[in-house]
Amino acid sequence: MMTDFELSVYEAVKRIPEGYVATYGEIARYLGNRGLARAVGNALHKNPYEGIVPCHRVVKGDGSLAPAFVFGGIFRQKELLEFEGVEVINFKTDLEVFGYKF
């Protein structure tokens, strides 16, 4: 069973437009507590909605991709982001260019 927090994370992630990324911390801030960035990551790691909740659009605070991306690992996350037009160099993206703020 999902918690209200997990559901709110999934709803927030669905707001990130194609071609952009948001950080775990940005999502936590949007949800009211920037200190919950790790909890956002835990929720996304349990994401049961592949293809519906675009968790590939969530990256670390420095723009690095998630090594443990739940739907196929870091190479799959890179592939999905590049397909959407997000430039990824050395498994990192430029948050100044591709970062999304809620």
N, C-alpha and C positions, 0 to 999 in steps of 0.2 A: 504494500500500500504506500502511496506517495504522500509526502507531507505537503502542507500548504506552501512552505518555503520552496520545495522542489518545483511545485506547479508554478509559483511566481517566477522562478528562475527560467523555466521553459518558456513562459509567456514573454519574458523580457528578451530572451535570445531570439524569439521569432520576430522581434521588432528590428533586429539588425539587418539593414538592407544588403542585398547581393552586391558584392564588390567592396564590402567594408568588413572590418573586424572590430570587436570590442574586447577589452581586457576583463579578466575575472574581477578585478577591483572595480572597474567601471560599472559592471553589472551589480555588484554588491552595493556600491554607492547609490545607484539608481533605486535599489530596493530598500535603501534607508540606512545601511551600515557597511561602510567600506571595509571594516574589519572582518567581514564574512566572505572574503574572496576565496579562501580555501573551501568553505562550505559550498560556494557556487561551483567550484571545480568538482567536489564530491557529487553534487547533484547531477552535473553534466556527465560524469563518469557512469552514472546509473541511467542515463537517458534512454527510455524505452521507445522513443519516437524517431527512429532513423528516417531521414527524408522529410520529416515534419518540423522538428526542432533543429535548426542548422548550427549545431554545436561546433562544427568545423570553423565557424566565424569567431570563435572565442580563443584568445591567445594570452600569453603571460604579459605582465606589466611592461616588459622591455620589447614586446613584439614577437618574442620567440613562440614557435609552435609547441603544441603539447606532445611530448614524447609518448604519452600513453593515450592518445586519441582513441576513444572507445570504438569507433567504427573503422578500424583498419590501421591504426598507428600513424606516426608522423608523416610517412610518405603519402598516405591517403589524404591526410589533412592538407598537405601541400598541393596535391593534385586537385582537390576540390576548390581550394582558394584560387589557384592559378586559372582554373576553368572559369571562375567568376571575374577574372581580371585583376586579382590582387597579386602584386609582385612579391615573390618570396625568394630571398637570397640567403643561402646558408641557413635555411629553416627559420628565417626571421623576416618579418614584414615591417615596413616603416609606418609607425602609428601617426606620424605627422601627415602622411598622405592618405592612408587607408583606415585610420582610426575613426570610430563612430562614437559620438557622445550622445547620450539620451537627453 
